Amino acid sequence: MFTSTISGINRLPNEDKREIFSRMVPPELLEYFGISAKMADPDGNVLMKLNAPEGKSIAEMSLFHKIEFPDPVLYGQIADTMNGQFHIMLYILNDPEAPRFNVDRLADGTPTQFGILHRNLEAERAAMDFGLAPGQIRKGLRLLGEAIQAFEGFLTSLGHDLHFVEPLFYHNAILFERYGYAYERGRRLMECIQAGFSPQGDLLPRLDGSTPFRNPEAAASIRLRSWAIHDGLLGEPFTNVTMYKRVGALAGVSTCNDCQW
């Protein structure tokens, strides 16, 4: 049975659903952690958790590198758009061997939604000082390019040549630019941010050291800009940014020229 939407895939038997969604996993990730194509460890333990309920147009996939580890090495959330295209709501790659920073929860265990709903300021400061960007609980695996290539293979296997992504943070949008994405909406905001961090820009005076996330050096760093924006530097949340990419195409968009990570 062929299908080309998330809601359609979700109507399939579990075994078929798992096979289709597993196409999103980059082979390099499986090889690195010794995970089989069936998403299992050498002892046969299933390492992929899939939440793709029938009747819904959204699916969540978590892939772990070993049983009972608290965090997945890959987490993806994908949904249908109104016109049947695929929209990546969240895609995370974690290095399980790296230190963990609890930016995703408060001290009492309350979820923060990666700092969007609540903020664990102590954990965020430690993560920033360690070199992480907003929303990261561990450093990444440096496999974003391979992950995008795998996702494009997933798309073409289902008859698609276009997908959308929702960058949660400023640095995510810049990284997507560098991998060939363009803006469906939000480019004007990104250009205003660039102007604001440029000489005589209106954001520079706000990098006044009033919080640990607002130091002057943030103007020249994508990662530190993102922390400052996450800290409320814009006066409003970083939202309403949607990007897209066509399979095999590079849009060549850049709203942050000559800015280091």
C-alpha positions in Angstrom: 0.0 0.0 0.0 1.5 3.3 -1.1 1.0 6.5 0.7 2.5 9.9 0.6 1.3 11.7 3.8 2.0 11.2 7.5 -1.6 10.6 8.1 -1.6 7.9 5.4 1.5 6.2 6.8 0.0 6.3 10.2 -2.9 4.1 8.9 -0.5 1.3 8.0 0.4 -1.7 10.1 3.1 -1.0 12.7 5.8 -3.0 10.9 5.2 -1.0 7.7 5.2 2.3 9.6 8.5 1.5 11.3 10.1 0.6 8.0 9.0 3.8 6.3 10.0 6.1 9.2 13.3 4.4 9.7 14.3 5.7 6.2 14.9 9.1 7.9 17.8 7.8 9.9 21.2 8.5 8.4 23.2 5.3 7.8 26.3 7.0 9.3 24.4 7.2 12.6 23.6 3.5 12.6 27.2 2.6 11.7 28.7 4.8 14.4 26.6 3.2 17.2 26.5 -0.3 15.8 22.7 -0.2 15.3 21.2 -2.6 12.7 19.0 -1.6 9.8 16.1 -3.0 11.9 16.9 -0.4 14.5 18.1 -3.0 17.0 21.3 -3.6 19.0 23.5 -6.7 18.6 21.4 -8.5 21.2 18.2 -7.8 19.2 16.8 -5.2 21.5 14.6 -2.7 19.6 16.1 0.8 19.9 13.5 2.8 18.0 10.4 4.1 19.6 7.6 5.3 17.3 4.5 7.3 18.1 2.5 7.4 14.9 -1.2 6.9 15.9 -3.8 6.2 13.3 -6.1 9.2 12.8 -3.3 11.7 13.4 -1.2 13.7 10.9 1.9 13.8 13.1 4.6 11.2 14.0 7.4 11.1 16.6 10.4 8.9 16.4 13.1 8.3 19.0 16.3 6.3 18.3 18.5 5.2 21.2 22.0 3.9 21.0 21.4 1.5 23.8 18.5 0.2 25.9 17.4 2.3 28.9 19.6 5.3 28.0 17.6 8.4 29.0 18.1 10.4 25.8 17.8 9.4 22.2 20.6 9.9 19.8 18.0 11.0 17.3 14.6 12.5 17.9 12.3 13.6 15.1 8.8 15.0 15.0 7.2 15.4 11.6 3.7 16.4 10.5 1.6 17.0 7.3 1.1 20.6 6.1 -2.4 21.6 5.0 -1.5 20.8 1.4 0.1 17.4 2.1 3.8 18.4 2.3 6.1 17.2 5.1 6.9 19.6 7.9 9.7 18.8 10.3 8.7 20.3 13.7 11.7 19.1 15.6 14.9 17.1 14.7 17.6 16.6 17.3 20.9 14.7 17.2 22.5 14.1 20.6 26.0 12.8 21.5 25.2 10.4 24.3 28.9 10.4 25.4 28.9 14.2 26.1 27.9 15.8 29.4 24.1 16.5 29.8 22.7 19.9 30.8 19.2 19.9 32.1 17.9 22.9 30.0 14.9 20.8 29.2 13.6 20.6 32.8 13.4 22.6 36.0 14.9 21.4 39.2 11.6 19.8 40.2 11.4 18.0 36.9 8.9 20.3 35.2 9.5 20.2 31.4 10.7 23.5 29.9 10.1 22.7 26.3 13.8 23.3 25.7 13.5 26.7 27.4 10.6 27.9 25.4 7.9 27.5 28.1 10.2 27.8 31.2 13.9 28.4 31.7 16.4 26.6 33.9 18.8 29.5 34.0 21.5 27.7 35.9 21.6 24.8 33.4 21.4 27.2 30.5 24.4 29.2 31.8 26.4 26.0 32.2 25.4 24.8 28.7 26.4 28.1 27.2 29.8 28.1 28.9 30.4 24.6 27.7 29.9 25.7 24.1 26.3 24.6 23.5 23.5 26.6 21.8 20.0 27.2 23.2 17.9 24.1 23.4 20.8 21.6 23.4 21.0 19.2 26.3 24.1 17.6 24.9 26.5 18.5 22.1 25.5 17.3 18.7 26.9 14.6 16.5 27.9 16.8 13.5 25.8 14.7 11.2 23.2 17.4 10.1 24.3 17.1 6.5 24.0 13.4 6.5 20.6 13.7 8.3 19.3 16.1 5.6 20.5 13.7 2.9 18.8 10.8 4.5 15.6 12.8 4.9 15.7 13.7 1.3 15.9 10.0 0.5 12.9 9.4 2.7 11.0 12.2 0.8 11.8 10.9 -2.7 10.8 7.3 -1.7 7.4 8.7 -1.0 7.1 10.9 -4.1 8.0 14.3 -2.5 10.6 16.8 -3.6 10.0 19.5 -1.0 9.8 19.8 2.8 9.5 22.5 5.5 11.2 23.0 8.8 10.5 25.1 11.9 13.7 26.4 13.4 13.1 26.8 17.2 16.1 29.1 17.6 18.0 31.7 15.7 21.1 29.5 15.3 18.9 26.7 13.8 17.8 29.0 11.0 21.4 30.0 10.2 22.5 26.4 10.1 19.6 25.5 7.8 20.5 28.4 5.5 24.0 27.0 5.2 22.6 23.6 4.2 20.5 25.2 1.3 17.2 26.1 2.9 15.2 29.2 2.0 12.5 31.1 3.9 8.8 30.6 3.5 8.4 33.3 6.2 10.7 35.0 8.6 13.5 36.3 6.2 12.7 39.9 7.0 13.1 39.1 10.7 16.4 37.4 10.1 17.6 40.4 8.1 16.5 42.8 10.8 18.5 40.8 13.4 21.6 40.9 11.2 21.2 44.7 10.8 20.7 45.0 14.6 24.0 43.3 15.3 25.9 45.2 12.7 27.9 48.4 13.5 25.5 51.1 14.9 22.7 48.4 15.0 19.9 48.8 17.5 20.6 45.5 19.2 24.2 46.3 20.2 23.3 48.6 23.1 21.3 45.7 24.6 24.4 43.5 24.8 25.1 45.3 28.1 26.1 42.4 30.3 22.9 42.8 32.3 22.5 39.0 32.2 25.2 36.3 31.4 23.6 35.8 28.0 24.0 39.5 26.9 27.7 40.0 26.6 29.1 42.3 23.8 31.0 39.5 22.1 27.6 38.0 21.1 27.4 40.4 18.2 30.0 38.4 16.3 28.9 34.9 17.2 26.0 33.0 15.8 25.8 30.8 18.9 26.0 33.7 21.4 23.5 35.8 19.3 21.1 32.9 19.7 21.6 32.9 23.5 21.0 36.6 23.6 17.8 36.3 21.5 16.6 33.4 23.6 17.2 35.6 26.6 14.7 38.1 25.2 17.0 40.6 23.5 14.5 41.2 20.7 11.7 42.1 23.1 9.7 39.2 21.7 10.1 35.5 21.2 11.9 34.1 18.2 8.8 32.7 16.3 7.0 32.7 13.0 10.1 31.5 11.0 9.5 28.6 8.5 12.0 27.4 6.0 11.9 25.0 3.1 14.2 23.0 0.8 13.8 21.2 -2.5 15.5 17.9 -2.9 19.0 18.3 -4.3 18.8 22.1 -4.4 20.7 24.8 -2.5 18.9 28.1 -2.2 22.0 30.1 -1.5 20.3 32.3 1.1 22.5 34.0 3.8 21.3 36.5 6.3 24.4 36.3 8.5 27.5 37.0 6.4 30.9 36.7 7.9 29.7 35.7 11.3 31.5 32.9 13.1 29.8 30.1 15.1 
